[in-house]
Amino acid sequence: MNTAKSTDSAALSTPVCPAADTGAPRARRGKIARLPLALREELNRRLADGEAGADLLAWLHARPETQALLTEAFASRPVTEQNLSDWRQGGFRDWERQQERLAWARDWTESAQGLTQAAGDAKLSAALNQVLLAQLGVALEAALAATDEPATQFDKLVEMAGLLARLRREETNAEKARIATAKWDQEVAREKERAARPTFTNPQGALRMQKTYLDLYRPAGTAADA
């Protein structure tokens, strides 16, 4: 079997991380953004299912959590069609990107077992490092897109460089540990082999063992030496 070919096939079947979006998530302060998380999650699912705006607004206003927020923070002003449209273009888009990341993570987890069988643990570790590097690149792109300040961008680059250096150190340490473990296993095997060999405390014991061996394998009808 061609191991390299099977490994390549497994690698091709691994999920591809969604590309970074230059519109990095930002803190939102609108009416919908300040609703409880569970309510926003339900709203996002309904939007993803294509529910009509009028039905969504009616559903939101029927929820006591919505009425409590509007009364406390917005002088009882209702959630409008424009509020919903703004959320659809903002918070909902962020949620969709998050769902893509979560789906990618689930797909990767499901593929990891097959990749391990095809490539082996050592190669799997290298593959996981490559995935992590790709994710760091995605995170860096989003972080740089979130600000126009050169000083802030420089700080993000320094932070990411530190993470990359740590990843490389961990990869090197893992390889050293793998080599050390292999050497240890070889030494244990040699010790077991030596322990299984017969030992003698004096030369006479060795001679008796030699005579016994010769007697066992001496051709029939051959006289032993006097």
C-alpha positions in Angstrom: 0.0 0.0 0.0 1.3 3.5 -0.8 1.2 5.2 2.6 2.1 8.7 1.1 -0.9 8.4 -1.3 -3.3 7.5 1.5 -2.0 10.3 3.7 -2.5 12.8 0.9 -6.1 11.6 0.3 -6.8 12.0 4.0 -5.4 15.5 4.0 -7.5 16.5 1.1 -10.6 15.4 2.9 -10.0 17.6 5.9 -12.3 20.6 6.3 -11.1 24.0 5.1 -11.2 26.8 7.6 -13.6 29.6 6.5 -11.7 32.7 5.2 -11.4 35.7 7.4 -13.9 38.6 6.9 -12.4 42.0 6.9 -15.5 43.3 8.7 -14.3 42.3 12.2 -17.0 42.0 14.9 -17.4 45.1 17.0 -19.3 46.0 20.2 -23.0 46.8 19.4 -25.2 49.0 21.5 -28.6 48.9 19.6 -31.9 47.7 20.9 -31.5 44.1 19.6 -27.8 43.9 20.6 -28.8 44.6 24.2 -31.4 41.8 24.3 -30.5 38.6 26.3 -28.2 36.2 24.5 -30.8 33.4 24.3 -33.3 35.8 22.7 -30.7 37.0 20.2 -29.8 33.4 19.3 -33.4 32.6 18.6 -33.8 35.7 16.5 -30.7 34.8 14.5 -32.0 31.3 13.9 -35.3 32.7 12.7 -33.5 35.1 10.4 -31.5 32.2 9.0 -34.7 30.4 8.3 -36.0 33.3 6.3 -38.8 34.4 8.6 -40.5 37.6 7.5 -39.6 40.9 9.3 -43.1 41.7 10.4 -43.5 38.3 12.0 -40.1 38.7 13.8 -41.0 42.2 15.1 -44.4 40.8 16.4 -42.6 37.9 18.1 -40.0 40.2 19.7 -42.5 42.6 21.1 -44.5 39.7 22.6 -41.5 38.7 24.7 -41.3 40.1 28.2 -37.6 40.4 28.0 -37.9 42.8 25.1 -40.5 44.9 26.8 -38.4 45.1 30.0 -35.4 46.3 28.0 -37.3 48.9 26.0 -39.0 50.3 29.1 -35.7 50.5 31.0 -33.3 51.7 28.3 -35.2 53.1 25.4 -38.2 55.0 26.9 -40.5 52.2 25.7 -39.7 53.0 22.0 -40.4 49.8 20.0 -38.0 47.8 17.9 -38.5 49.1 14.4 -38.0 47.7 10.9 -34.8 49.8 10.6 -33.5 48.3 13.9 -34.1 44.8 12.5 -32.5 45.8 9.1 -29.4 47.1 10.9 -29.1 43.9 13.0 -29.5 41.8 9.9 -26.5 43.6 8.3 -24.5 43.6 11.5 -25.0 41.3 14.4 -26.6 38.6 12.3 -23.7 38.6 9.9 -21.3 38.2 12.9 -23.5 35.3 14.1 -23.3 33.6 10.6 -19.5 33.8 10.6 -19.4 32.3 14.1 -21.6 29.5 12.9 -19.3 28.8 10.0 -16.3 28.6 12.4 -18.2 26.2 14.7 -19.2 24.0 11.8 -15.6 24.0 10.6 -14.5 22.9 14.1 -17.0 20.1 14.2 -16.0 18.9 10.8 -12.4 18.9 11.8 -13.1 17.0 14.9 -14.9 14.3 12.9 -12.1 14.1 10.4 -9.3 13.9 13.0 -9.7 10.2 13.7 -9.4 9.3 10.0 -6.4 11.6 9.6 -4.7 9.9 12.5 -5.1 6.5 11.0 -3.7 7.6 7.7 -0.9 9.8 8.8 0.1 8.5 12.3 0.2 10.5 15.5 3.4 12.4 14.7 2.1 13.6 11.3 -1.3 14.4 12.9 0.4 16.7 15.3 2.1 18.5 12.4 -1.2 18.8 10.6 -2.9 20.2 13.7 -0.1 22.8 14.0 -0.7 23.8 10.4 -4.4 24.3 11.2 -3.6 26.4 14.2 -1.2 28.5 12.1 -4.0 29.1 9.7 -6.3 30.1 12.5 -3.7 32.5 13.9 -3.5 34.1 10.4 -7.3 34.5 10.4 -7.3 36.1 13.8 -4.4 38.4 12.9 -6.2 39.6 9.8 -9.4 40.3 11.7 -7.4 42.1 14.5 -5.6 44.3 12.0 -8.8 45.1 10.1 -10.5 46.2 13.4 -8.3 49.3 13.8 -6.5 51.9 11.7 -4.0 52.9 14.5 -0.5 51.9 13.5 0.6 51.5 17.2 -2.4 49.1 17.9 -1.6 47.1 14.8 2.0 46.8 15.8 1.0 45.5 19.2 -1.2 42.9 17.6 1.7 41.8 15.4 4.0 41.5 18.4 1.4 39.5 20.3 0.8 37.2 17.3 4.6 36.8 16.9 4.9 35.7 20.5 2.1 33.1 20.0 3.8 31.8 16.9 7.2 31.5 18.7 5.5 29.6 21.5 3.9 27.2 19.0 7.2 26.5 17.4 8.8 25.8 20.8 6.0 23.4 21.7 6.4 21.7 18.3 10.2 21.3 18.9 9.7 20.0 22.5 7.1 17.5 21.2 9.5 16.2 18.6 12.3 15.9 21.3 9.9 14.0 23.5 9.0 11.7 20.7 12.6 10.9 20.0 13.4 10.4 23.7 10.5 8.1 24.0 11.6 6.0 21.0 15.1 5.7 22.5 13.7 4.7 25.8 11.5 2.0 24.2 14.6 0.6 22.4 16.6 0.5 25.6 13.8 -1.3 27.5 13.6 -3.8 24.7 17.4 -4.4 24.9 17.2 -4.8 28.7 14.4 -7.4 28.3 16.4 -9.3 25.7 19.5 -9.3 28.0 17.4 -10.4 31.0 16.1 -13.4 28.9 19.6 -14.7 28.2 20.9 -17.5 30.5 23.7 -16.3 32.9 26.3 -18.3 34.8 28.2 -17.5 37.9 31.2 -19.7 36.9 32.8 -21.2 33.8 31.7 -24.7 34.8 28.1 -23.7 34.4 28.7 -22.5 30.8 30.5 -25.8 30.0 27.6 -27.8 31.3 25.2 -25.8 29.2 27.4 -26.3 26.2 27.6 -30.1 26.8 23.8 -30.3 27.2 23.3 -28.4 23.9 25.7 -30.7 22.1 24.0 -33.8 23.5 20.6 -32.6 22.3 21.8 -32.0 18.8 24.3 -34.9 18.4 23.4 -37.2 15.5 22.0 -40.5 16.5 24.6 -43.3 16.9 27.5 -40.9 17.5 29.4 -41.5 20.7 30.1 -38.7 23.1 33.6 -37.6 23.8 35.2 -39.2 26.7 
